[in-house]
Amino acid sequence: MVRIANKVEGVQYTKRFASYAIVERKEDKKIAIATEGKTYFFLGGGIEDNETEIEALKREVIEESGYGIKNI
């Protein structure tokens, strides 16, 4: 398991499967990231019941960026 942020003391965490993407724009090779306050993260998130990894990734990217993805 890879942890990409520090744990917050007093918070109860639940382990769950997730899908994340590194999205590169072809024109200038820039990478898409999401932000929340001073925190930066890759697009993606938790897999919900009966979703495949790809379905979860597509849903999460739309939720977080407003854009759809292809060529996964």
Jmol script that loads the backbone (N, CA, C; Angstrom):
load data "model"
ATOM      1  N   MET A   1       0.838  -1.176   0.000  1.00  0.00           N
ATOM      2  CA  MET A   1       0.000   0.000   0.000  1.00  0.00           C
ATOM      3  C   MET A   1       0.883   1.239   0.000  1.00  0.00           C
ATOM      4  N   VAL A   2       0.516   2.223  -0.776  1.00  0.00           N
ATOM      5  CA  VAL A   2       1.267   3.461  -0.858  1.00  0.00           C
ATOM      6  C   VAL A   2       0.447   4.568  -0.208  1.00  0.00           C
ATOM      7  N   ARG A   3       1.028   5.238   0.733  1.00  0.00           N
ATOM      8  CA  ARG A   3       0.369   6.371   1.380  1.00  0.00           C
ATOM      9  C   ARG A   3       0.937   7.631   0.772  1.00  0.00           C
ATOM     10  N   ILE A   4       0.054   8.531   0.326  1.00  0.00           N
ATOM     11  CA  ILE A   4       0.514   9.737  -0.351  1.00  0.00           C
ATOM     12  C   ILE A   4       0.279  10.999   0.466  1.00  0.00           C
ATOM     13  N   ALA A   5      -0.158  10.846   1.699  1.00  0.00           N
ATOM     14  CA  ALA A   5      -0.364  12.005   2.575  1.00  0.00           C
ATOM     15  C   ALA A   5      -0.163  11.562   4.017  1.00  0.00           C
ATOM     16  N   ASN A   6      -0.024  12.523   4.881  1.00  0.00           N
ATOM     17  CA  ASN A   6       0.146  12.216   6.298  1.00  0.00           C
ATOM     18  C   ASN A   6      -1.200  11.918   6.936  1.00  0.00           C
ATOM     19  N   LYS A   7      -1.210  10.984   7.864  1.00  0.00           N
ATOM     20  CA  LYS A   7      -2.435  10.671   8.600  1.00  0.00           C
ATOM     21  C   LYS A   7      -2.714  11.796   9.592  1.00  0.00           C
ATOM     22  N   VAL A   8      -4.012  12.059   9.792  1.00  0.00           N
ATOM     23  CA  VAL A   8      -4.440  13.066  10.743  1.00  0.00           C
ATOM     24  C   VAL A   8      -4.809  12.355  12.039  1.00  0.00           C
ATOM     25  N   GLU A   9      -4.210  12.780  13.131  1.00  0.00           N
ATOM     26  CA  GLU A   9      -4.466  12.146  14.427  1.00  0.00           C
ATOM     27  C   GLU A   9      -5.931  12.316  14.809  1.00  0.00           C
ATOM     28  N   GLY A  10      -6.534  11.228  15.297  1.00  0.00           N
ATOM     29  CA  GLY A  10      -7.918  11.256  15.733  1.00  0.00           C
ATOM     30  C   GLY A  10      -8.929  10.926  14.641  1.00  0.00           C
ATOM     31  N   VAL A  11      -8.479  10.754  13.395  1.00  0.00           N
ATOM     32  CA  VAL A  11      -9.373  10.413  12.286  1.00  0.00           C
ATOM     33  C   VAL A  11      -9.399   8.905  12.123  1.00  0.00           C
ATOM     34  N   GLN A  12     -10.579   8.326  11.986  1.00  0.00           N
ATOM     35  CA  GLN A  12     -10.739   6.886  11.749  1.00  0.00           C
ATOM     36  C   GLN A  12     -10.689   6.632  10.247  1.00  0.00           C
ATOM     37  N   TYR A  13      -9.704   5.889   9.768  1.00  0.00           N
ATOM     38  CA  TYR A  13      -9.535   5.608   8.347  1.00  0.00           C
ATOM     39  C   TYR A  13     -10.029   4.208   8.011  1.00  0.00           C
ATOM     40  N   THR A  14     -10.589   4.068   6.817  1.00  0.00           N
ATOM     41  CA  THR A  14     -11.035   2.781   6.315  1.00  0.00           C
ATOM     42  C   THR A  14     -10.232   2.441   5.068  1.00  0.00           C
ATOM     43  N   LYS A  15      -9.631   1.250   5.041  1.00  0.00           N
ATOM     44  CA  LYS A  15      -8.879   0.825   3.870  1.00  0.00           C
ATOM     45  C   LYS A  15      -9.858   0.472   2.760  1.00  0.00           C
ATOM     46  N   ARG A  16      -9.643   1.045   1.560  1.00  0.00           N
ATOM     47  CA  ARG A  16     -10.489   0.698   0.425  1.00  0.00           C
ATOM     48  C   ARG A  16      -9.669   0.760  -0.855  1.00  0.00           C
ATOM     49  N   PHE A  17     -10.117   0.000  -1.850  1.00  0.00           N
ATOM     50  CA  PHE A  17      -9.436  -0.014  -3.135  1.00  0.00           C
ATOM     51  C   PHE A  17      -9.755   1.264  -3.900  1.00  0.00           C
ATOM     52  N   ALA A  18      -8.816   1.689  -4.735  1.00  0.00           N
ATOM     53  CA  ALA A  18      -8.986   2.943  -5.465  1.00  0.00           C
ATOM     54  C   ALA A  18      -8.286   2.871  -6.811  1.00  0.00           C
ATOM     55  N   SER A  19      -8.664   3.795  -7.688  1.00  0.00           N
ATOM     56  CA  SER A  19      -8.030   3.948  -9.003  1.00  0.00           C
ATOM     57  C   SER A  19      -7.603   5.394  -9.168  1.00  0.00           C
ATOM     58  N   TYR A  20      -6.371   5.607  -9.589  1.00  0.00           N
ATOM     59  CA  TYR A  20      -5.847   6.951  -9.827  1.00  0.00           C
ATOM     60  C   TYR A  20      -5.202   7.013 -11.192  1.00  0.00           C
ATOM     61  N   ALA A  21      -5.150   8.218 -11.765  1.00  0.00           N
ATOM     62  CA  ALA A  21      -4.581   8.391 -13.100  1.00  0.00           C
ATOM     63  C   ALA A  21      -3.518   9.480 -13.081  1.00  0.00           C
ATOM     64  N   ILE A  22      -2.538   9.297 -13.927  1.00  0.00           N
ATOM     65  CA  ILE A  22      -1.628  10.385 -14.261  1.00  0.00           C
ATOM     66  C   ILE A  22      -2.031  10.806 -15.664  1.00  0.00           C
ATOM     67  N   VAL A  23      -2.595  12.004 -15.775  1.00  0.00           N
ATOM     68  CA  VAL A  23      -3.142  12.493 -17.035  1.00  0.00           C
ATOM     69  C   VAL A  23      -2.153  13.490 -17.631  1.00  0.00           C
ATOM     70  N   GLU A  24      -1.657  13.171 -18.839  1.00  0.00           N
ATOM     71  CA  GLU A  24      -0.682  14.037 -19.509  1.00  0.00           C
ATOM     72  C   GLU A  24      -1.316  14.676 -20.738  1.00  0.00           C
ATOM     73  N   ARG A  25      -1.123  15.995 -20.868  1.00  0.00           N
ATOM     74  CA  ARG A  25      -1.577  16.701 -22.070  1.00  0.00           C
ATOM     75  C   ARG A  25      -0.491  16.559 -23.128  1.00  0.00           C
ATOM     76  N   LYS A  26      -0.861  16.021 -24.288  1.00  0.00           N
ATOM     77  CA  LYS A  26       0.114  15.729 -25.345  1.00  0.00           C
ATOM     78  C   LYS A  26       0.865  16.966 -25.823  1.00  0.00           C
ATOM     79  N   GLU A  27       0.153  18.082 -25.955  1.00  0.00           N
ATOM     80  CA  GLU A  27       0.750  19.276 -26.562  1.00  0.00           C
ATOM     81  C   GLU A  27       1.995  19.771 -25.830  1.00  0.00           C
ATOM     82  N   ASP A  28       1.961  19.761 -24.516  1.00  0.00           N
ATOM     83  CA  ASP A  28       3.082  20.339 -23.774  1.00  0.00           C
ATOM     84  C   ASP A  28       3.609  19.433 -22.661  1.00  0.00           C
ATOM     85  N   LYS A  29       3.102  18.188 -22.607  1.00  0.00           N
ATOM     86  CA  LYS A  29       3.555  17.190 -21.626  1.00  0.00           C
ATOM     87  C   LYS A  29       3.272  17.593 -20.176  1.00  0.00           C
ATOM     88  N   LYS A  30       2.314  18.491 -19.943  1.00  0.00           N
ATOM     89  CA  LYS A  30       1.953  18.870 -18.582  1.00  0.00           C
ATOM     90  C   LYS A  30       1.048  17.807 -17.985  1.00  0.00           C
ATOM     91  N   ILE A  31       1.136  17.654 -16.663  1.00  0.00           N
ATOM     92  CA  ILE A  31       0.386  16.651 -15.925  1.00  0.00           C
ATOM     93  C   ILE A  31      -0.775  17.330 -15.187  1.00  0.00           C
ATOM     94  N   ALA A  32      -1.965  16.714 -15.235  1.00  0.00           N
ATOM     95  CA  ALA A  32      -3.130  17.232 -14.530  1.00  0.00           C
ATOM     96  C   ALA A  32      -3.106  16.766 -13.077  1.00  0.00           C
ATOM     97  N   ILE A  33      -3.343  17.697 -12.173  1.00  0.00           N
ATOM     98  CA  ILE A  33      -3.489  17.358 -10.766  1.00  0.00           C
ATOM     99  C   ILE A  33      -4.686  18.130 -10.213  1.00  0.00           C
ATOM    100  N   ALA A  34      -5.241  17.640  -9.124  1.00  0.00           N
ATOM    101  CA  ALA A  34      -6.330  18.329  -8.442  1.00  0.00           C
ATOM    102  C   ALA A  34      -5.770  18.960  -7.179  1.00  0.00           C
ATOM    103  N   THR A  35      -6.444  19.991  -6.690  1.00  0.00           N
ATOM    104  CA  THR A  35      -6.013  20.643  -5.459  1.00  0.00           C
ATOM    105  C   THR A  35      -7.184  20.798  -4.510  1.00  0.00           C
ATOM    106  N   GLU A  36      -6.867  20.768  -3.247  1.00  0.00           N
ATOM    107  CA  GLU A  36      -7.825  21.081  -2.192  1.00  0.00           C
ATOM    108  C   GLU A  36      -7.046  21.817  -1.122  1.00  0.00           C
ATOM    109  N   GLY A  37      -7.246  23.118  -1.057  1.00  0.00           N
ATOM    110  CA  GLY A  37      -6.431  23.923  -0.147  1.00  0.00           C
ATOM    111  C   GLY A  37      -4.983  23.888  -0.607  1.00  0.00           C
ATOM    112  N   LYS A  38      -4.081  23.495   0.290  1.00  0.00           N
ATOM    113  CA  LYS A  38      -2.655  23.399  -0.048  1.00  0.00           C
ATOM    114  C   LYS A  38      -2.240  21.982  -0.396  1.00  0.00           C
ATOM    115  N   THR A  39      -3.232  21.084  -0.594  1.00  0.00           N
ATOM    116  CA  THR A  39      -2.958  19.683  -0.899  1.00  0.00           C
ATOM    117  C   THR A  39      -3.141  19.437  -2.388  1.00  0.00           C
ATOM    118  N   TYR A  40      -2.200  18.721  -2.988  1.00  0.00           N
ATOM    119  CA  TYR A  40      -2.245  18.372  -4.404  1.00  0.00           C
ATOM    120  C   TYR A  40      -2.365  16.858  -4.523  1.00  0.00           C
ATOM    121  N   PHE A  41      -3.171  16.395  -5.480  1.00  0.00           N
ATOM    122  CA  PHE A  41      -3.303  14.957  -5.640  1.00  0.00           C
ATOM    123  C   PHE A  41      -3.655  14.594  -7.077  1.00  0.00           C
ATOM    124  N   PHE A  42      -3.365  13.331  -7.444  1.00  0.00           N
ATOM    125  CA  PHE A  42      -3.725  12.830  -8.761  1.00  0.00           C
ATOM    126  C   PHE A  42      -5.234  12.637  -8.838  1.00  0.00           C
ATOM    127  N   LEU A  43      -5.775  12.692 -10.028  1.00  0.00           N
ATOM    128  CA  LEU A  43      -7.202  12.474 -10.222  1.00  0.00           C
ATOM    129  C   LEU A  43      -7.532  11.013  -9.972  1.00  0.00           C
ATOM    130  N   GLY A  44      -8.630  10.765  -9.289  1.00  0.00           N
ATOM    131  CA  GLY A  44      -9.051   9.402  -9.011  1.00  0.00           C
ATOM    132  C   GLY A  44      -9.631   9.300  -7.625  1.00  0.00           C
ATOM    133  N   GLY A  45      -9.907   8.066  -7.210  1.00  0.00           N
ATOM    134  CA  GLY A  45     -10.462   7.866  -5.881  1.00  0.00           C
ATOM    135  C   GLY A  45     -10.984   6.462  -5.684  1.00  0.00           C
ATOM    136  N   GLY A  46     -11.800   6.301  -4.661  1.00  0.00           N
ATOM    137  CA  GLY A  46     -12.284   5.003  -4.234  1.00  0.00           C
ATOM    138  C   GLY A  46     -13.203   4.316  -5.228  1.00  0.00           C
ATOM    139  N   ILE A  47     -13.081   2.996  -5.268  1.00  0.00           N
ATOM    140  CA  ILE A  47     -13.924   2.162  -6.126  1.00  0.00           C
ATOM    141  C   ILE A  47     -15.189   1.831  -5.347  1.00  0.00           C
ATOM    142  N   GLU A  48     -16.341   2.147  -5.933  1.00  0.00           N
ATOM    143  CA  GLU A  48     -17.622   1.863  -5.287  1.00  0.00           C
ATOM    144  C   GLU A  48     -18.089   0.451  -5.622  1.00  0.00           C
ATOM    145  N   ASP A  49     -19.091  -0.028  -4.882  1.00  0.00           N
ATOM    146  CA  ASP A  49     -19.630  -1.373  -5.077  1.00  0.00           C
ATOM    147  C   ASP A  49     -19.943  -1.646  -6.541  1.00  0.00           C
ATOM    148  N   ASN A  50     -19.551  -2.807  -7.009  1.00  0.00           N
ATOM    149  CA  ASN A  50     -19.846  -3.291  -8.369  1.00  0.00           C
ATOM    150  C   ASN A  50     -19.202  -2.480  -9.482  1.00  0.00           C
ATOM    151  N   GLU A  51     -18.249  -1.602  -9.184  1.00  0.00           N
ATOM    152  CA  GLU A  51     -17.517  -0.873 -10.220  1.00  0.00           C
ATOM    153  C   GLU A  51     -16.223  -1.604 -10.531  1.00  0.00           C
ATOM    154  N   THR A  52     -15.795  -1.530 -11.784  1.00  0.00           N
ATOM    155  CA  THR A  52     -14.450  -1.985 -12.129  1.00  0.00           C
ATOM    156  C   THR A  52     -13.490  -0.833 -11.843  1.00  0.00           C
ATOM    157  N   GLU A  53     -12.201  -1.122 -11.880  1.00  0.00           N
ATOM    158  CA  GLU A  53     -11.206  -0.072 -11.674  1.00  0.00           C
ATOM    159  C   GLU A  53     -11.348   1.030 -12.718  1.00  0.00           C
ATOM    160  N   ILE A  54     -11.604   0.650 -13.974  1.00  0.00           N
ATOM    161  CA  ILE A  54     -11.731   1.623 -15.067  1.00  0.00           C
ATOM    162  C   ILE A  54     -12.994   2.460 -14.902  1.00  0.00           C
ATOM    163  N   GLU A  55     -14.108   1.834 -14.540  1.00  0.00           N
ATOM    164  CA  GLU A  55     -15.355   2.586 -14.323  1.00  0.00           C
ATOM    165  C   GLU A  55     -15.186   3.611 -13.200  1.00  0.00           C
ATOM    166  N   ALA A  56     -14.535   3.200 -12.120  1.00  0.00           N
ATOM    167  CA  ALA A  56     -14.297   4.112 -10.997  1.00  0.00           C
ATOM    168  C   ALA A  56     -13.406   5.267 -11.423  1.00  0.00           C
ATOM    169  N   LEU A  57     -12.372   4.961 -12.178  1.00  0.00           N
ATOM    170  CA  LEU A  57     -11.452   5.998 -12.629  1.00  0.00           C
ATOM    171  C   LEU A  57     -12.165   7.015 -13.511  1.00  0.00           C
ATOM    172  N   LYS A  58     -12.959   6.545 -14.460  1.00  0.00           N
ATOM    173  CA  LYS A  58     -13.710   7.459 -15.337  1.00  0.00           C
ATOM    174  C   LYS A  58     -14.652   8.347 -14.518  1.00  0.00           C
ATOM    175  N   ARG A  59     -15.367   7.764 -13.567  1.00  0.00           N
ATOM    176  CA  ARG A  59     -16.294   8.526 -12.733  1.00  0.00           C
ATOM    177  C   ARG A  59     -15.566   9.563 -11.898  1.00  0.00           C
ATOM    178  N   GLU A  60     -14.487   9.159 -11.264  1.00  0.00           N
ATOM    179  CA  GLU A  60     -13.738  10.062 -10.398  1.00  0.00           C
ATOM    180  C   GLU A  60     -13.132  11.232 -11.177  1.00  0.00           C
ATOM    181  N   VAL A  61     -12.587  10.968 -12.359  1.00  0.00           N
ATOM    182  CA  VAL A  61     -11.985  12.038 -13.153  1.00  0.00           C
ATOM    183  C   VAL A  61     -13.043  13.056 -13.555  1.00  0.00           C
ATOM    184  N   ILE A  62     -14.226  12.589 -13.950  1.00  0.00           N
ATOM    185  CA  ILE A  62     -15.318  13.521 -14.287  1.00  0.00           C
ATOM    186  C   ILE A  62     -15.723  14.322 -13.053  1.00  0.00           C
ATOM    187  N   GLU A  63     -15.876  13.656 -11.915  1.00  0.00           N
ATOM    188  CA  GLU A  63     -16.275  14.347 -10.685  1.00  0.00           C
ATOM    189  C   GLU A  63     -15.272  15.414 -10.276  1.00  0.00           C
ATOM    190  N   GLU A  64     -13.991  15.126 -10.409  1.00  0.00           N
ATOM    191  CA  GLU A  64     -12.958  16.019  -9.902  1.00  0.00           C
ATOM    192  C   GLU A  64     -12.516  17.091 -10.901  1.00  0.00           C
ATOM    193  N   SER A  65     -12.667  16.801 -12.199  1.00  0.00           N
ATOM    194  CA  SER A  65     -12.152  17.752 -13.184  1.00  0.00           C
ATOM    195  C   SER A  65     -13.207  18.272 -14.152  1.00  0.00           C
ATOM    196  N   GLY A  66     -14.299  17.532 -14.299  1.00  0.00           N
ATOM    197  CA  GLY A  66     -15.309  17.925 -15.286  1.00  0.00           C
ATOM    198  C   GLY A  66     -15.001  17.402 -16.680  1.00  0.00           C
ATOM    199  N   TYR A  67     -13.887  16.680 -16.828  1.00  0.00           N
ATOM    200  CA  TYR A  67     -13.479  16.144 -18.120  1.00  0.00           C
ATOM    201  C   TYR A  67     -13.582  14.631 -18.135  1.00  0.00           C
ATOM    202  N   GLY A  68     -13.926  14.066 -19.296  1.00  0.00           N
ATOM    203  CA  GLY A  68     -13.896  12.629 -19.475  1.00  0.00           C
ATOM    204  C   GLY A  68     -12.513  12.202 -19.925  1.00  0.00           C
ATOM    205  N   ILE A  69     -12.220  10.914 -19.801  1.00  0.00           N
ATOM    206  CA  ILE A  69     -10.924  10.410 -20.233  1.00  0.00           C
ATOM    207  C   ILE A  69     -11.126   9.264 -21.218  1.00  0.00           C
ATOM    208  N   LYS A  70     -10.108   9.052 -22.066  1.00  0.00           N
ATOM    209  CA  LYS A  70     -10.109   7.929 -23.010  1.00  0.00           C
ATOM    210  C   LYS A  70      -8.679   7.456 -23.125  1.00  0.00           C
ATOM    211  N   ASN A  71      -8.456   6.421 -23.905  1.00  0.00           N
ATOM    212  CA  ASN A  71      -7.106   5.861 -24.084  1.00  0.00           C
ATOM    213  C   ASN A  71      -6.463   5.496 -22.753  1.00  0.00           C
ATOM    214  N   ILE A  72      -7.218   4.741 -21.955  1.00  0.00           N
ATOM    215  CA  ILE A  72      -6.719   4.348 -20.644  1.00  0.00           C
ATOM    216  C   ILE A  72      -5.782   3.172 -20.785  1.00  0.00           C
TER     217      ILE A  72
END
end "model"
wireframe off; spacefill off
backbone 0.3
color backbone group
